[in-house]
Structures are given as C-alpha cells and as structure tokens.
Amino acid sequence: MERAGAVHVHDFEDGGRDQLDLLGGKGANLAEMTRLGLPVPPGFTVDTEACRDYLAHGDLPPELLAEIDRHLARLEQRMGRGLGDPVDPLLVSVRSGARFSMPGMMETVLDVGLNDHAVLGLARQSGSARFAWDSYRRLLQMFGATVLGIDPHRFAEQLREVKSTRGVAQDLDLTTDDLKVLVGAYSELVEKECGRPFPQEPREQLHLAIRAVFDSWGTDRARVYRRQEHIPDDLGTAVNVQVMVFGNRGSSSGSGVCFTRDAATGDPGVYGDYLPNAQGEDVVAGIRNTVPLTDLGQLDRASYEALLEVMARLEGHYRDLCDIEFTIEDGRLWVLQTRVGKRTPQAAFRIAADLVDEGVIDLDEALSRVTGDQLGRLMFPSFDPFAQRELVTVGVNASPGAAVGRLVFDSETAQDWAGRGEDVVLVREETDPDDLPGLIAARGVLTSRGGRTSHAAVVARGLGRTCVCGADELEVDAAARELRTRHGLRLLEGDLVSLDGSSGEVFAGAVPMVDSPVVRWLEGGPVADDVVAAVATLLRHADTRRRLAVRANADTPSDAARARRFGACGVGLCRTEHMFLGERRHLVEDLVLAEEGAGQRAALDTLFPLQRADFVGILTEMDGLPVTVRLLDPPLHEFLPDLTELSVRVAVAEVQSTPDAHDLRLLAAVRRLHEQNPMLGLRGVRLGIVVPGLFATQARALLHAMADRLETGGDPVIELMVPLVATHEELRLVRAELEQVREEVEAERGLELACPIGTMVEVPRAALTAGRIAASADFFSFGTNDLTQLTWGFSRDDVEAAFFSDYLDQGVFADSPFETLDVEGVGALVRTAVEAGRLVNPRLHVGVCGEHGGDPRSVHFFDDVGLDYVSCSPFRIPVARLEAGRSALHRP
Amino acid sequence: MERAGAVHVHDFEDGGRDQLDLLGGKGANLAEMTRLGLPVPPGFTVDTEACRDYLAHGDLPPELLAEIDRHLARLEQRMGRGLGDPVDPLLVSVRSGARFSMPGMMETVLDVGLNDHAVLGLARQSGSARFAWDSYRRLLQMFGATVLGIDPHRFAEQLREVKSTRGVAQDLDLTTDDLKVLVGAYSELVEKECGRPFPQEPREQLHLAIRAVFDSWGTDRARVYRRQEHIPDDLGTAVNVQVMVFGNRGSSSGSGVCFTRDAATGDPGVYGDYLPNAQGEDVVAGIRNTVPLTDLGQLDRASYEALLEVMARLEGHYRDLCDIEFTIEDGRLWVLQTRVGKRTPQAAFRIAADLVDEGVIDLDEALSRVTGDQLGRLMFPSFDPFAQRELVTVGVNASPGAAVGRLVFDSETAQDWAGRGEDVVLVREETDPDDLPGLIAARGVLTSRGGRTSHAAVVARGLGRTCVCGADELEVDAAARELRTRHGLRLLEGDLVSLDGSSGEVFAGAVPMVDSPVVRWLEGGPVADDVVAAVATLLRHADTRRRLAVRANADTPSDAARARRFGACGVGLCRTEHMFLGERRHLVEDLVLAEEGAGQRAALDTLFPLQRADFVGILTEMDGLPVTVRLLDPPLHEFLPDLTELSVRVAVAEVQSTPDAHDLRLLAAVRRLHEQNPMLGLRGVRLGIVVPGLFATQARALLHAMADRLETGGDPVIELMVPLVATHEELRLVRAELEQVREEVEAERGLELACPIGTMVEVPRAALTAGRIAASADFFSFGTNDLTQLTWGFSRDDVEAAFFSDYLDQGVFADSPFETLDVEGVGALVRTAVEAGRLVNPRLHVGVCGEHGGDPRSVHFFDDVGLDYVSCSPFRIPVARLEAGRSALHRP
C-alpha cells in the first residue's frame, strides 16, 4: 500500500453504513446513527486501511498521527474541553471495530486522556472525586493490561489487597481515598513492569491505545476466532475514538444492551439487560447481575421511552433485529453502538418469516437471512420432557440446544477429553477469550456469573454450542475440581451433566433426548410452533428458487423412506456393502474362503436372492424416483476379523493347546488379503474386475428387482454406479459386463430394463481424464470423501486425530477439508471433470454423493460449478434444499 | 471410416518403404525390393485401411473383393497361369504384414489356389506328383487350422496315424500315395468339423484367407504381444498376396534366413541359417535343424553369391543390419522378405558405432538406433567365469544374458511361480505363440529344437529374456516334468538351472554372477571390448546433446560416489530415513517413547551429531555438486515393531506369565501410532509440523555439516527438500522454521550458508496448487512414486500382486504406471505444476526423483515438459544420460 497522504480518519458525520469495509461495523453504524440524528457521543474513526498499513509496516506513520491529532483538536474545540485539561478534561474511548463483529476478541481502552492533573479537573467538573479517581484507576488498569501488556491479575491482586486492607467486599464500597491509594499502587506497578511511568501526555496515551487496538487484530485468540467464523485474516480493524459518557455516575446513570426482538426465540417485543450505575463493560463482562430492560421503565421512564423510540427507529431503518448498546448519564440517553443483532437459529427463522408477514422484506430477502447451518441446528434433538431428571439449578438460557457431557473445569481438559472422543461440558465461574478452544471442544458451557450478553453466552451462540450462564446458585471450585450447590449437591470432574440451553435448566446425569419439532414436522407431524411454521415457509420458498436437485444417501428402505419424507427426489448413493454386514457377514467369509471358480460362484449364488430382496425394498420406497446403486466398494477383508486380534487369538490358543480349525483357515485368508493401506488396495472396480461374477451378481439382483417391481405395477428407476474408476478402460470393461447382464435379464423377463451406467469420480485420475471416461458413462457422481483423501494424500480416519487440530491452530487450513469442500484443490478437479465430461458427453448427468453434498458452503460451490444434484444423508436434505435455494438467489 | 471406393489394393510395383503405415512392414519392403530390381515373386498388398474397416464392420465389402479379384486377374495374366487352373495352376501365399513386426503372432496361409483338380495340373507342370500332393496336404492343414479354426492337433494326429500305418518316421519318407491318403483324411476332417467340404473355389479360398489374417490381429496372443511391445491396438495389419515359390522341390531347392551382420554380437560379416528342400515356414518353426548359411556356398555357389550380392545391396540401401528371408527354387534365388533386423543390445551398440566408423551414418543417427532399455540390459551381471559350475549341455546362444531360476515345463506354471516371486526358467521342446505369457514371466527360456530364428529365440530377444535354443542333447519330458540328457543326468521341475545366453551353455544349479563389462568400465575399469567402446562413444555423444541434467538418488557416501562415477551431476534425493535404520533404530524408539517436550528434545539431541556425520560423508563425496536432502518422510511407527507381531508376543507372554515391561510400553506406543493407512497418515511435512524440533534438528545437522566442509576447504552445495506438501501454508510454516535455523547456524559459525529450500510435488493437491506453493519454493522435485499412487488411488505394495497382472492381461493398462509414467493422468499433473510454478517463480528449478527418473520413455516426457533434471538410482544414471541425449535429437 502507498503510505502517502490519503485520508484515513473520518468524523462520524462523514460516514455511513455502506462503508463497512473502510470504517468497520461499529464505525459505519455510529456514522449511520449520527446521520439519523440519534444521540451518539461524537468522535471519529481511524479506518481499516490505516490498520492494514500499520500491520504491514509495524508503525503508525507521522502523517496518520498528524491526521488523528487534527480530528482530535476539532473534537476538543466542539466539546469545549481538552484531552488532559486540568480544568475541564475531555475523556475518550478507543474501541476496535472490524468489518465483521468479533465479540470479546479485540481490545478497548476507556477514559483515555486522564492523568495526574486532569483527574482533579474531572473531580471538580463532575462534582464527584470518587468517580474521577475511579475512572483514573480504570484507565491505569485497562491501559496497563491492554496497551502495556501487564498481566491483568497483577492489577486484580492490588485491588484485592486494598479491599482486604480496608475490609470491604465490593468495589463500590471503596472510598475516594482508597481509590487514590489504588491509583498510587497501580502507577508503581506500571513503572516497575515497564521501566517507565504511566504516560501522562494524553496524545501519547491516544496514539498508544490506537496501536494496541490494531495489534489486537493479530493475537492468537483473534486468529482462532476468525478461522472459526471464516473471517479473512487480512481485513484489519478500524478504531473508533469517541467522547466518553459515563453510566457510572450514580443512580441516575447506567448502561445496558437491548434487542429490538428476542434474539433467543425471535419473539416480537424489545428485550435487554440494564445495569444501574455501571459502565457498558460491566454489563458485557457480567461482573454484576443485570436487571431486565423493562425495569428501566420504573427507574427512569423518560430514558426508557427515548430508548424505545431509538429501537423502533433503528429496526425500521435496518429492517432487521438490532442489537444496541446504550448508556444513561445523569438521565440522558446516549447510543454507543448498534448492529444487526446475532440470533439463535430459532430466532433467525422466526424473525425472517415475521418480517415478511409484516411487509418489511420479501421472501427472497428472508431466505438470504437464514442458513443451512441454522436449520441443521434446529434439527438437533432436545431433552425428552417426560424423562426422569434431577434438576441441579436453573440459570440463564443463553444459547439453545441440549448438551450432555462430562464436567470439566478448564479449557485444556475440555480439549484433551474431547480429543479422545468424550463429550464434555465446560463449567467456569465466567469465561474469557482464553477459554475459546475449550468452548469449541465442549458440547455445552455452564457459568455461574454473567447474563445473556456475557462472553460465554455470545461465543456459545456463535459456535452453536449450548450455554447456560449466570447460574449463581452454583459454586464453581476449579481448584478442587468440583461444583457445589446451595443444597449441598456436589458434582465432580467427569460426572455427567445435561444442559438445556432453551430453558436454562441444568440436570445431573444424562437426560434422554427427543427429536426437534422441525424434524417431527419433516416426518409428517404437525406445525408445532411459529418456528416450525417459519422453517416451512422458507424451505418451500427455497424449493421454488433452487436449480440443484437434492437426493439422499440411503442404504435401507427405512432410510430411503425418511429421505423421501425430508424432500429427497431420489437416492444418489445406495451402498451395497451395508447389505453384507450383521448376520450376512459370513457370506463374504464364504466368498473369501471358497476356491476360485465353482466355490465362489456358489457363494455369489447365495448372495443373489438376498440382494434382490434388498433392492425390491428400496425401489418400493422410492417408487418413481431414481435410485443410484453403487456396486461393492470396500476391500473384502473389511468383512473379516481384524488381523491383529485374530493373530493373538490363534497364538494364545496354540500356547494353550486349544487350536481352532476355522480360526486357522480364517487367519490364512486374512493374512492373504491383508493390505498395508486398504484404502489404496483391492477395492471398488478393481474387485469387480478381479473377482469374476461379483458385479454381475449385484447387477443381476438389481435388474431382477426392477423387473419384479414392474410386474407388480411399480415404477422403478435405477442407475448402476461403478466405484473407484481411475481409467476409462476399467469402466469400459465393467460396462460391457453389466450390459450383457442387462440383456440376459431382459431376455429372461421379457421386459425392457432401462439402466443408465455411470461412475463415481473419486480418484484424481478419473477427474483428470474425465473426458475419456465420459464416453462410457451416462453419469458422474463425485465421491468427494475419497477424492479429498487422495487429493490431499491423507486418510480421514488416520489424520483427523493426529494433526488436524495442529493444522487448524497453525492456520494451515481454515476448515477441515472433510467438512467443507477444498475449492482450491479438490474443487479444481471437480470443475475440470464436469467441463471435460460434458464436452464429450453433453447429456452427462452429474452429481455429488460425498458428505460435502450436505455442507452449506459446499452446496453453493456445487451449484456454481453446474452439477445437476447433490446427494447427502437424510438429515442433511433440508439443509441442502435450503442452501440450494439460497445459492440460486445469487444467480442471474 | 468411409466405406466407399478408395483404392485399398496395391501391386508391389506401386509402393515403397515410405508407405509403412499403409502397406505394413512386409508389404512396404517387398515393394521397395521390387523397385530395386531384386528377384521378388510378384504380388499385391491389401492395405491396413481395409483391415481397420473390416475390424470395424466385421465384413469385407463387395468393392474390396472386386478390387482384389481385379489385381489377382492381372497377376494371373502376367504369370500366364490361373488360380485353380487344372492344367497350369497359379499358387499364392497370403501373409500378414503389420506396421510393426509381430513375429509368430499373425496368420499365414500358403499354397492358396490348389483344389482337387489343380493338384493334378501342379503335378504335371512340376514333374513331381509327390510335391503337388504334399503342397495340397499343407494347404488343407494350414487352411483348416488358420481359416476354419480346426484344432491343429487333429491334423497332427492324422499325420501320425498315416506315418505309423506306413511305418515311417519322417514326413519326407511318405510317398505320393501316402500323401493322397492323407489329403483324403484331412478333407474328411474338414467336412466333419465344419459341416461343409473344403472350399474348392480358389477365389473363395483367397477371400477367406485374407479375412483370417485380418482376424488374427485381434487374437489374445497378438494383444498381449502388442501391449508388451507398446504397439497401438488400432493399427491393423496389411495382407500380402504373393506368387508361391517352392524351396521344397528337391535338393536344388531350399529356404533360409540371413542377416547382413551378426544380430547377436554385432560382428561384421553375414550369417544365417539354411534348410535344403524346405519351405521358409520349416526354417522358422525349427522343425528340422538348419545348416549355417556358409554351407550354402558348397551346396549352390551361384545362389550363394547372388544372395551375398542381395545382402550387400540391401544393407547399403537401408544403411543398417538387414534380416532377409529367401527361397531357392530349382537353383533360382527368390527374396521373400527383408526388414531392418532385430538385434541384441550388444549388437545394437556395436553396429551403430561400426556404421559411424564406416562412414555410413552420423553419430546422431547412431544414437537414435540404441535405447536406454538396451543399455540397461548390458549392465546386467553375467556368470562369474571362475565360479564352479556343472555343465549340462550347450545349445544355440539365441538371446544373451544370464538367467538363473527354477525349471518349469509349461507357461501356466511359469506364470504361477513367477507370480509368487520365484525366478523361473521355462523349458520346452519348442515354443509356440501360446507360450508367450510364460516367456514374459520367465527369466530365461531353453528349447531342445530350433535355431536362432526359431519362435523362442526371436521372442526372447524381443523381450530381453535369456534364451538357449536347439539344445538337442536334451530330452524334454513335459508330461513327467523332467529333463534328461544323453549322459543320464535328470533335472526335475523346481530344480535350479543357469542359462548363459551368450555362450549357449546350460548349467545345473545357480551359478554366481559378475558385473557386466559396461559396469566395470563405468566404475573406472578398462574398455574391455568393442561393445564397451561403442557404449562409451554413444554415451559421450548423448552427453553432448542432452539438455536434461541427470542426478542420483543416493543415501550413503558409497552410493553417492558410485553415482558420481556413473556420471551424475548431483544428488537429487538423499533420503534421511535410511539414517535411522539398523542400530540407530532405537533412537526413534526413544523419540516416540519420550514425553513431549524435554524428553523428545533429548532424543533429537542424540540424533544430531550422527546426522551431521552422515551429511559430512555425502557432501565430501559430492564436493562441488548439489545434494538435495529430503527431511524425514515416513511415519514414525515404521521404525517400531509391527503391531500384530508385538501384540502376539505380549499376549503369549501374558498367558505364560512372563510379561516384559519394555514390550508393554512399546505396545502402547505402537497402538497409539498405529494407522489404518500409513501412506495416508502422519508423515512427511505433517510430522515436521506436529513433532517440534524434528525438521529443525535435521536442518541444523546439515547446515553444520556444510560449515564443517567449508572450514576444511570443501565446496559443499546443499538443498533442503520438504516432503509431502499439500498446501502452500505447510511449506510457508516449515520454510520459516528452516530459515531461522539457517540464520542461527550462520551466526554460530560465522559463515554464509546458501541453502535453497524446495518441496517434493507428490500429492495431487500440490500439483493442482503449484502456483501458490512456488511462491515459497526455490525448487520442485516431482515424487512420481507417491504422485502415481495418489493419482490412481492405489499403493504399489498392495496392488501389484493383487491385480496388476489381471489389469495388464485385460488391457486396462499397457504398462505398470509405476514403471513408466502415466502421461495422461500423472503427466497432466506434472505439466500443470511445472507451468503454474514457473509462471509464479520463473527461477524455479524443477526435477523428478521418483523411479520414473530412470525409465527410458518417461525421460522423454520429462524432457518435453521442460524439467531441469531427472534423478534416479545410480544404476539407471547411464540409461537416463543416453535417453536424455536421444530425447534431445527430436528437439528443434
């Protein structure tokens, strides 16, 4: 970037909400509210370009500092007060404000401008020495920790010491003199830690605070958060410098957060939290418990009504739920921030549908405001209301859902236990940003302090974790690793607990769960509530908009039936290997142990009628809709006992002189078939070519099943899919065999049996040579699980535990490529294959049947790249339908 | 193809050797010789286009039949005889002739035109009733087997029966009456087997024979041969219809095959085989033993001299060794075929260099006439001349080399035993085309009948298999599975034998081997013979022509030293994992068993001085040349005991109450590190990122080794290579760590240590995103082994035994993609990566270090695609140098 004299500092009067990239979210909205004439304390924004320049070069250029000082001087002139003025000092806040909200991640410094002289002026002007010294104490503490990098616990220790010396419990009980002592102690601490005194020069304070906010963009916790939320790392943050207003100037002051609708349920009507005689930070930190917003009506009717007017004004202007931070200073309302509010999945659907009903937005816009992730979360089960349960306590219902897991008391333990496959519930007195990895690892989080706007609540909602917070009956003893209630109940680390994020209830033990109302509706049940009604409206609208068809991965008649109820228009992947499990496993043993030739043919003949019956079942459920049957894919040894276990059993039996003849024969076969890398071994089409009659038997069973259905008046639609093809020669060979089988069955049954034959594209070479393969294929179905494994060269089973967390931590990838399609690598192969395949065979039908078929972001890629359908597990079908509809909104 | 009236039949007078594609090899050379005025029996060629049309549509169109008949009529007119004429019949041969020679693979029908009437005319005209009836008998036998598909053994049975009835041993002892009886028996056999009599209409015979030749293009044995020889499957064959001349008309007649130089040794001077009173087919089939060509000088001086003149004329014209088939009919020489002759590797080098010395061709042309495959075969060891050995017999030295293996008596056994890893020697009385799979599977072949032009000899030379043929002291009893000599020695199936293809000697047992003279010369020894001198000349010329550099894959100082002697200009791949084997294996155990943190660091500290010493050794040997060191690649559990073995040991010890504490700890670690698919697990760069300090320790050891060498006046040149990179982020992270290590070592040693850092490109995603990776890479080295495994989705270890032979048999691939680079799939990734990488980083240095780096055909691809170097095992370096030179010949 050119470091020349471009304008990088903007007064609130000069911006607007269309400048999100430049001014960040907070700055743009402050500007917007200023232009609307709302009571916003004046100030200016240092923009994100300045931040990116700073991050690239490591310093604030003199031109920028001069520009900041010019804007500050104008602000001082306008307010008639000066930063650091010993008579009537101006105080400013210095807050971050990035393009995308990163709650709790970035730094803030308040009360900038105070020093040893100005504190006296503030005392005089405010008429409260206590307030002035408390503000100075807060500045030293915040600046020391944030800007100077001093361990915040050192300040907390000093505070505790003074309180204990003075014999008081609450900060509010400290006198002016106590606070002066504390200021002295803090100042000494700063000088000792930094080797220089606290900067008395107010402009230096401001410059350092701006720098510290910029620096906070690059902290580890911020990076982790951005990865989790898919926020690019190179945006940078803006900094907002704003005149301080004080909610902590007595009982006619206070701070709060409010929402224009209920962000948890979506219910209409305002709600929020208010904390009298407090700064906004006290509300967010959950240090004291808040009162409901409606109580403000009793405390200060005028301010309450002014706030209601602001709320109505903002929701009308933004045409969406707004989340507003405000402060009342001596009975005067100030709006410090607004943004389109975060919300639970329930609320997202409810609000979007309500706004359509209210005529505020249209259905397309409503659809754009809900996501497949949110719908997926609405499909989670919740606790069975009729199950036995032992209530421990009720806290604040801060993030919905139902979580069952073992209690852990810190982030590290949460990560460790979750890493070995345990479900955990993280319990903390209150959380801070360092707990983020634990919050990510846990199924749910429980805190004893803080309201619905506390750190734990905000982050849990963002992550889709269940959260109960402010459960103040609980005593969290992290050192002793136990949780105690007032009633004497004790829960230890490792004990099972259940959290209901919708009701705020906490139960001991594991409470059984029931399906969500959305799932019950999808299964044919009633529209149980407004949320289900909203889901139904938006899902129907998505169906009218989408170009992509949605099929299901279903291996059994019951899965197929559910998929159909959930809106699938076919089965995109019916895995036949699932038909060899359970009690039929011995059939594969027979096949493997049989001699080549007659023995194998006999084993296949036993399989035939069973497969035929399987297929009749699925074709019956999917009558009239296509069913894509994949021929046997896994290596045969997958159906046999594990080599190590069997070897141990045989060796031990030998030592004990109790050899088992069957085990010995089996061991020989298992050894013969053993593969170093089964994923890269004899499977898929290779098996079909090497084991004579295997694929033919499966095809014969399917074609007879089709004939059976036709003869009984059904409308079976089948497709045969060959797995793991790497070269057109494989498909050509197998296709010839399958077509011969079709001709034989047609002759035998006297019926025409239409049977398109296609292939999985799951080996990189298949994608690279898709043009040649397409000449023998009626359809392609991308097997993006295997394609991802081979393109990256790692197997999901082996690597997710071994190094994915390291890779996510170190930013090697932003998402697991097994969850969201790696567009750059795997996506390039998909795109190449679609284009080359269609060039050769313009009628080629193309879909995807890997797990990515139900992943919201991947669905958009598949739509862009021109697939005909996605196929996913039955429970992902509504998600895929919704996202396919949303994707269509962006199409011309 | 358009089936319209294009010209598809060509008289010999109208063609030439530039029409190989259209007329096939035999037809083009017959035309060429006709134009040179050599004594060629007249005839015409039905071209390859007609064959391709026939193969596509399954019939000969009427237009083509009419065209054939027109040419035949002209031939009859010119010869003054008619096909099937009862007074003076014309006889023609119908022979295949494809673009590339496929000896013994395709069909031939002789004596076409005879029938029950014409045989009488032939008897009168030739003055020999016996000759006429013998010719008719031959037609019935050949036509019956080839055109009508009757089992040839049925004819042999009839022949045996007549001979036994008449009490004679040799065919030649049968009288005219015997032959009439035989013709009657054969005619009955044909009628019985085909349901219709032998076709008496001569034009029908001709049409059917042409059809049969076309059909023989598609037989399984022809397909197998083409795959082996890399001949495309869609060329088709031409058919040559030529007036018959007869070598079997008495003692002044005969047939032979001759070469203008010795095709086995390359020695100048004619050589060949002659069989008096025989047709050419009798020579090739090796039914009777031939006499040396020089004997013809005594038998028929005039014909011998005429032949010498033809040979001189042809070698001069073709400027290369010619292989000529001739027949002498009643003292008159006819030339039936010529072609540039096949030759042994020795002869190829010798002849090419001699022709340069003789001023016939230049060095570029000489280089184009030898191949890396041939050079590779010259580097095979031969039998130690001083070793003890038991001579069994001496046969004809038909294809050079030294083969040791177990005796097998049929093709199936050869394939079976070779399939399970045994070296086998196939022994047969004589071979036929059905033995081809056995010849491919065997190390060598031994026959008791047939000369150097017999089927076994020709095919073995083509395949590079050792062959001793015509060992007529041996009695091959395939039914009893034993081999007997006249001296009473018996060798049974499974016994070890040794064949010396250069001397024709056969030994009992396994004779120890010694290095080839070429290898001794490469190692600094003398130019022992003319072949070594020729190799030296052509290798030097290749070095002056080639653009590609050739490096070595070498892990030890002694490998590096040999590579340097063999002409490597650097080490392209030094694998560091080989430094953790043997007695150092326990160091990895320590690393794995150590606690994270201090314990691991201690284990790495123990590795450091050992690695440093390893690197000093290699840098000393490669002084002045680059050494590319690959950081640790394999998963750590590869250095630990096998899970199954260890589990059995621990379980058995437990049952026997003798538990071993170390084993138990080890088992826990092995279980923890166990991977389902180690190839797709925690290895390569992933290990470097997950195990702190591992790569840094290796880099530190290398940089200190470099500094050590610099301080002692050496000229070390190093490169650090990161394995298994899939995304640019991995390389960026590791590069930052390695550069920090370099700065530290530079500071510590006070030296500048140039150390380019690059990556293997061996994961498909690395190739697909090469542009981004190139931004952090100084070089790419394609790891085509892993790249092939991942692009195809199979692991070499697991699949080669399981299905590669099926795949080769069924034509899924023509070559194993592990031996010759799969240009279509893997090659596409290589090309993409080179282009994208150079676009971003024009100074990017690019090479290959997979085994394909030493494969002749792959070298040409790597040259075409613009790599800077290939790196291969030391023994492949001369091959790569030669092929890189040959590749340069085609460049503008």
Interface residues (C-beta under 8 A of the other chain):
Chain A: L643 T644 S647 V648 A651 V652 V655 Q656 E675 Q676 N677 P678 M679 L680 G681 L682 R686 I689 V690 L724 A726 T727 E729 E730 L733 E762 V763 P764 R765 L768 T769 R772 D786 Q789 L790 T791 W792 G793 F794 S795 D797 D798 V799 A802 F803 D806 Y807 Q810 G811 V812 F813 D822 E824 G825 V826 A828 L829
Chain B: L643 T644 S647 V648 A651 V652 V655 Q656 E675 Q676 N677 P678 M679 L680 G681 L682 R686 I689 V690 L724 A726 T727 E729 E730 L733 E762 V763 P764 R765 L768 T769 R772 D786 Q789 L790 T791 W792 G793 F794 S795 D797 D798 V799 A802 F803 D806 Y807 Q810 G811 V812 F813 D822 E824 G825 V826 A828 L829
